[in-house]
Amino acid sequence: MNTDFTFVRDFLLAIEREETDPISPLTKDQLGFSKIPDGIFGRQVTLFGRSELIETINQKTEMGNHYFPAKLTNAGREFLNEIRDEEIWKQIISINSEEVQTFSLSVLIALAQRVVELNHKKEDHSKET
């Protein structure tokens, strides 16, 4: 499974829904991704952790060390808030499918920020007229 745009949004929404205080590791079953193989899910968790969208917990298992998602970071919450609106999300997906050939989480984050910024400018302009 490649990281795709639907997964990004669904993954962040699931973590937001399931995160606890104090933090604890969230399993793929808890998050609703039980069909994804463990290795692939682990790579996704690592990608999101390195992108500083989520905090991860490293736990030792009989198979070695594994990173589990734990909670959204402040940057993850900000990004999720930007893409939460269905209309904004559709705009992001539309732009990306037309202009970007390969998936990049950093490109998606920058694209989301730009779409939100443009929508705010449109709203501000509408209020002025």
N, C-alpha and C positions, 0 to 999 in steps of 0.2 A: 504494500500500500504506500503510495506516495503521499506526502502531506498535501492535501488539497484544501481549497478555500472553505468548503463545507466543514471539513474536519476542524479547522482552526477555530471557527466560531462555536461549533458544537462542543469542542474540547474545553474552551474557556468558560462557556456557559455551564457545563457540567461541573467543573472545578468550583465555580462560584456557588453553585447549588449545594455541593457536598462538603465544602471546606468547614472545618470545625475550629473551635478555640478551646483549649490549646490545639495546635496543629497536629495532625496525624497523617500517616501515609494513606493516600487514596488509591484503591486498586482499580484496575480497568473494569472489573465487574461493577463496582460502585458507581463508576462514571458512565456505565452503559456501553462500553466498548469491548465486551467479552469475546467478540468474534475476531478481534485483531490478534494475531500471534504475539506472544510475549516479547520476542526480540524486536519486532517492528514497533510495538507500543513503547518499549524502552527507548528506542532511538527517537521517537517523537517527544517523549518526556525530556530527554537530553536536549533536543533542539529548542524546545520551549524554555527550558531552564537557562540555556546559554544565551537565548534571546532576552533574558531577564523579564519574561512575561509571567513566569510562575516560580515559586520556591519549591525545591525538591528535597526529599529526604532520602538519604542513602542508607539502605538496610542490607545487612549480610544475610544471605539465604544459603541453602545447601548448594545452590547453583552459582554462588558467587555474590558479589555486590550488585545491587540493583537500585536504581533511582526511581522513586515514586513521586507523583505530583502531590503537593500538600496544600498550597493556596496560591492565589493570585498575588503578584507583587503590585505595588502602586502603578507601575507602568502597565502591567497586565490589566488592571481595573480601568485605567484611562483608555487603553486600546479597546477593551470590551465595550465600554460606554460609547465609544465612537462607532462601533460596528453593530451595536445592539438594535438600532432602528432598522426595520426591514427594508425600507426604501433606500437608505444609505447603503445597506449591504448589497442590494441589487445593483446599485450604481457601481460599487467597487467591483463586483463580479463581472459586470458588463465591460467596464474599462479593461480589467485584467485579461479577460478572454480575448479581447480584440488586440491588445498591445504587448502582452507579456507571454512568451512562449514556454518558459519554464517557471516552476514555482520557486519563490524566494520569500521567506517570512519577512525579511527586512523590507523588501519591495512592497509587500502587502501592507505592512505597518505604515510606510511612507505614503502609499496610495490612499489608505483610509484617512490619514491625517489631511491629505490634500482635498479629498472629497468632502469631508466634514467642513473644512475651511471654506471651500467654495459654496457649500450650502448655507453656511452662516452669512457669507457676504450677500447671497441672494435674499436671505431673510431680512437682513439689515436694509438692503436696497428697497425691498417691498414695503417696509415700514416707513421709509422716507417719502415714498411717493403716494 
